[in-house]
Amino acid sequence: MKTVKIKIILNDGRIMNADLFPEYAPISVENFINLIKNKYFDGLIFHRVIKGFMIQGGGMNLEMQEKSGLTPIKGEFSINGWNKNATTLKHEPGVLSMARTNVMDSATSQFFIVTGDAKFLDGQYASFGKLADQESLNVALEIENVPTTNKGYHDDVPVEPIIIKTIELV
């Protein structure tokens, strides 16, 4: 299977290596690659962290303002009519998936990394990649354990920001 290798580099020097799988979610992978090439993620944060579930980032800046201006993409998951009979990545620890609103085709740049068993999301969110090694998963597990607070309308926000320095294609 063809994969696209990326590195999520945090401001504190930690790195999460991941493989993206165009075979499972070609639209999501192409969108993510274009965002990487345009340095879209630089300086954004992991703004939502829920222990035993996931860490979410790719859309908010340090002031908890959503970076905007993107066109939503087609949601590549079975309840949205996508690849109903195809094999997809299960939402298990290390899987990258596109975040969205209640609108099926609303994903833009926000993504989450699963840190627990979230198979209840299978078929409802576009899983498009997976952390490539145990060290990368360990970074995600460290992040899920940080203290969180509420900021405005947002819950589960890390007290100390987890900043994405950049995401690179490898």
ABEGO torsion letter per residue (X at the ends): XBBBBBBBBBAAGBBBBBBBBAAABAAAAAAAAAAAAAGAABGBBBABBBBGABBBBGABBAAGBBBBGBBBBBBBBAAAGBGAABBBBBBBBGBBBBBBBABABABBABBBBBABBAAAABGABBBABBBABAAAAAAAAAAAABBBBBBEABBGBBABBBBBABBBBX
